[in-house]
Amino acid sequence: MNIIIIGAGAIGTFLAAAISREYDVTLVGKKEHHHRDHFKVIQNQGILLSGFQTLMSKVLTTRELKKIPDNSLIIVATKAYDVKTVFEDLKSIVKNDSVFMLIQNGIGVKEEVKGILPNEIIRAVTGIGAEIIRPGEVRTSWGKVVLDNTKSAEKVYEIFTNSQFSTRITDNILHEEWLKLTINSFVNPLTTLLQIRTNMLSKPELRNLVEKVIDEVIAVAEKEGISVDRNKVIKTIDRLSKYQNYSSMYQDVKRGKKTELDYITGAIIQRAKKHGISVPMNEFLYDSIHFLEKYG
């Protein structure tokens, strides 16, 4: 199976390096990519992974896909708001036997692109921390991958397992999305607003604030027919103490980039309104981050 990874940010770069040890991978970076120097180093020298393990990897790279081989796995590692454009751009060159894999934060991405192409779409929920340290180098905590149980899930499971990811297939990907959304609802906005590393969220001074955000999201999830285990989420807070990375949202704001806030906190607020639920903490975070995006 040919593997194409679209998006050369931290996650896309990490996946390209990790998977390329066993498979042929092409990494696609946008022409106007924010990390121009990063992509240039990858093209000339390869990718250096650090953190969980140190690894140097060379991958094929391109700024523009002109042809997609039959039976390709196309991993879309762009931000959530760019996925629709990716699908539109590939309309004329992708064959129906290729499979798309979406790994974005938040909810609603798959629904946005469903009718654009007839191809199979696998929704995947990842637990991967990655950060571009300098051009060509990504620090990562490796992590897990949960795949929606679609026709090609077994093939994709094999690829990620062979690439040393803890991987499983689920019949309830919505539950996995909401579990990660609940965690992201406090990790991304709070680290961005407070300008702190992820590990600082485990400090007792922030516990009350964090739990208020969590409880609002769990209440919305219940109305959506999703049961999120509160104890599981609370245990995650304590585990954050070992993660020294900056969240993706914090990194985006620092670089003056648009965040995925609308697919995380925005999606929560939208569904809360639908069910007549009050979510004041999430509304405060939403307004605050949008302010930072515009003026910060």
N, C-alpha and C positions, 0 to 999 in steps of 0.2 A: 504494500500500500504506500503510495507516495504521500509524504506529509508536508503540508504547507502551513506555515504559521504566519498569520497576518497581524502585524503590530509588534514593533521592536522596542517596546517599553520594558520595564523590569521583568514582568511576568512572561511576556513573549520571548524575550532574550533567554531567560532561565529555562523555559520549556525547550527552546531550540537546542541549547547546550546539552540538557539532560537527555533528550530523546535522540540526539544525533550520535550518541555513542553506539546505538544499536541500529539506527535507521537513517536513511537519506532524508535530510530536512532542508527545506528552503525557507528562509526568514525574509519576510517582506516588510520593508520600512517605508512609510509614507514619504513622498517627495518633500513635503514641508514639515517633516518630523521635527519635533521640539529638540530631540537629542541628536542633532546632526553629527556632532563629533563622536558620539557614542557609536552610531551606525558606521561611521567611517573607520573607526578602530576595529570593529567587528569584521568589516570587509577586508581590511589589510592584515590584521593579526589574529582574529578569532575572538572567542568569548572566554573570559576568566570568571569562574564561579568561586566564591569564597563563603565562609560561614560554616554550614553543616559539613561540607567537605570541599577541598580545593580541586578544581578541575579546569583544564584548558581544552577548549573545543573549537574546531573550525567548521563552519556551516556555509552552505550556499546562500548568497544574499541577492536581493534585487529591490529596486525602488518601485518597479512596476511589473505586474504579472501580465504577460502577453499571451500565455498559453497555460492551460492546466491539464496535466496528464489525466487519462481516464482513471477512474477508481481511486481518486485522491481523498485523503482526510484533510480537510481545511479547518485548522484550529483558529478561530477568530479571537485574538487576544487584545483587541482594541478596547477603548473605553465603551461603555454601554451606548452612549449617544452617537457613536460612529458606526455601529453594527449595520444599521439600515443602509447607509451609504456603501459599505463594503458589499452587501448583497446586490445592490443596484449596479455597482461597478463591474461585478463579475457575471452579470446576466448573459453577456454575449460570448463568454469563453468557457463557462463551466458546463460539463456534461451532467446528465441526470444521475449517473451512477456514483458521483462524488458525494461525500458526506460532510456536513458542517458540524463543528463542535463549538458551542458557545460557553465561555467560562467567566462571563462578566459578573461583577458585583450587582446586588439588587435583584429586583423582580420586574417582569414585564418585557424583557428583551426579546425572548423567543416569540411572544405574541405579536410584537411589532413587525417581525420579518416573515412570519409564517406564509403569507400569500405571495411573496415576491418571487420565490423559486420553488420548483416542485421537489427539490432534493430533501433527503432525510436530514433532520436536525437533531443532534444529541445535545441536550442541556446537561452541563456538568457543573457541579459545585466543588470548588477547590478550597483547601486549607493551606495556602502557600503564602509565605511572607517573602517578599523580594524587594530589593532596593538597589538602584544604580549608584554605586559608590564613586566611580569615576568612569570616564568613557571606556567602554569595553569590559568593565568589571561589575558583576552583580553579586551582592551579598544575599544569601537565601537561607531559609530554614527548612528547605525541601518540603515535605507535607503530603497531604492525602487528596485523593480525587474520587468523587462519587458521581457515577454516570446514570443517566436516565436509561431505563430498560427498553431500548429501541432495537430495531433489526440488526444494526451493526455494533451494538454495545460490546459484544464478546470480543470482536476484533480490536476495538479501541481499548478495552480492558487489558488485552494481551500486550499492546504497545506500551501502555503506561506501567504495567507490572514489570515488564522487561526493562523499563527505564528507571526502576527502583522506587516507584511511587506506591504508597499504600492505596490500593484501588478497590472499589467495590461497585456493584450494580444494584440499583434500587428500583422498586416498583412505585415508590412514592417520592419523586424528586421535589414535589412541591413542599413537602415537609422539610427536606434538606435546605431548600431555598430560604424558607422562613426561619429555620434555625440559624443559618448564616446571617440572614437579614437582621435578626434580633441582636446578634453579636456586633455586626457592622453598625447598627443603629447608635451604639454608644462609642465604639472604638474609633470610627472615622471622624464623626463630628467633634467629639470631646478632645481628642488628641490635636485636632486642627485648631479648635477654639482656644485651648489652653497652651498650644504650642509645645507639646511634650511628646516624648517617646512612648510607645505602646505600653512598656512595662510600668510606667507611672500610674496607669489606671488601676493597678492592684493596691495602691496605697489606701489605707483606711479612711483618710479624709475625703476621698471621692466616692466611697461605697454608697452612701445614701443617694447621691446624685445619679450614679450609674444604675442603681436598682429602680429608681423612679422611671428612667427611660425604658428599661427592660420591661417593667410591668405594663407600661402603656402599649408597647409593641405586642406583648403576649395577649392582651385584651383584644387587640385588633385581629390578631391571628385566629383567635377562637371564633370570632364572628365570621371569619373567612373559612371556617371549618378545619383549621389546622391547630393541632395540639402541640405547643412548644413546651418542652420540659424545662421549667424554671430552674430546678436544681442543676441541670446540665449546663445551663447558661451561666449560673452563679459560679460553678466550678471553673469555668473558662476564665473568669476574672482573676482568680488566684494564679492560674497557669500563665497569664500574661506577664508575670514578673520576670520571666526568662527571655522575653522578646525585646531586644534593644532597638528594633527598627522604628522608623517613622511610618505612619500609616500612608496609604496611597493618596488619601484626600489631603493630608497635610502636605505631602510632596507636590501635589497639583497646585494648591494655593500658593505655596512658596515659589513655584515656577511661573505663576501667573496664568495657569491653565484652568480650563473649565473642569469642575468636579462631576462625580456621578451622583451628587446629592439628590437629584430628582428621582433617581431609580432606587434610592435607599430611603432617606427620610421623607422625601416628597411622595413616594409611593405609599408609605405608611400613613401619612396625613390624608392623602386622597381616599384611601380605603376607610380610614377612621370617619371621615365626613360621610361617606356612603352609609355607614352603620350608625351614625349619630353618636360617635364616641369622642370624648374630649381627650386630646393628647397635648397638653400645654408644654411639656418638656421638649417634645419633638418639634413643635411649632417654634419654640424659642431657638432651638439648635438650627432649624431650617433657615430662619430669618438671619441668624448670626453668621452662618457660613456663606449665605448668599451676599451678605454685606462684605465679608472678607474677600469673596471672589471679585466683587466690583471695586472695592476701595482698599483692600488690604495689601 
